Amino acid sequence: MPEVAIRGEHARLVRSPWDAELVELLSLTEQHLLLACPFITRSTTKWISDNLTKSGHSQNLNITCITNIRPESVLAGSLELDGLADMGRRFGQFHLFHMPSLHAKVYVADNAHAIITSGNLTEGGLRGNCEYGVVLSDAAQVREIRADFEAYSRLGALVSVDEAAALADDLSQLRTLYQTTERKVLKEAGSIFRKRLLDTQEKVFRFRARGTSTHAIFCETIEYLLSKGPLRTVELHPLVQRMHPDICDDHTDRVIDGMNFGKKWKHHVRTAQQALKRAHKINFDGQKWYLTATS
């Protein structure tokens, strides 16, 4: 099996957020798009479909999607079959395969371009979580990846668009029942459960508070995000929140060991931006923030 040279003409590393790399892959697709990952949400399938349409792809584009249709994933909201059914209706040559053992996240455009990453097709997987991978454009390697996953898909079950839509409806009703049952259990558990839950959450927050500060966390995060390219404030703040949802809570105000964890997070981010600017580590050109040459 050929070795992959990560640093080379036909390969490059991909880091979060990696939605731009996926847009590039979609734009390069001419005949056949392969999507393989276990978690796929409705907003992402719509985003992919919109980008394919924007790139001028016809409804006859051949799309192979391999996923793991676990009822538990649907109940948790990490797999939304109605989104896949909608994609199948938009693109006539859409083939959905259920493969229970799938864990890989692989995306392939024809035999020309492939992304292998840890990121699922979810908002968090594309833009929020810390994901990592590689983009390959060596034709022989891409063909091998495609062949592997096409062979893998044949071991799974082909699910029609109508079957996916019907299953989505069944599981939607089950999810409503599941959520109702979950609320009932939490209500019956009462104050003892809620107190234990809050105590446990506070222990986790203390890990964050130990040896650092919210200001330091936000400064380091801003520098990390801007290392990938300039960003407007309206782009920067959501990325910070996705990376640190525990200390960017819009609804809850927490103070632990003198540190403020809560809804004032945007103020703290702005304070960090100004501190980095005064330290000449970042700058603002009137539209976007960017790293300075000396940072």
Buried (B, 14 or more C-beta within 10 A) or exposed (E): EEEBEEEEEBBEEBBBBBBEBBBBBBBBBEEBBBBBBBBBBBEBBBBBBEBBBEBEBEEEBBBBBBBBBBBEBBBEEBBBBBBBBBBBBBBEBBBBBBBEEBEBBBBBBBBBBBBBBBBBBBBBBBBBBEBEBBBBBBEEBBBBBBEBBBEBBEEBEEBEBEBBBEBBEEBBEEBEEBEEEEEEEEEEEEEEEEEEEEEEEEEEBEEBBEEEBBBEBBBEBBBBBBEBEBBEBEEBBEBBBBBBEEBBBEEEEBEBEEBBBBBBBBEBBEBBBEBBBEEEBBBBEEEBBBBEEEB
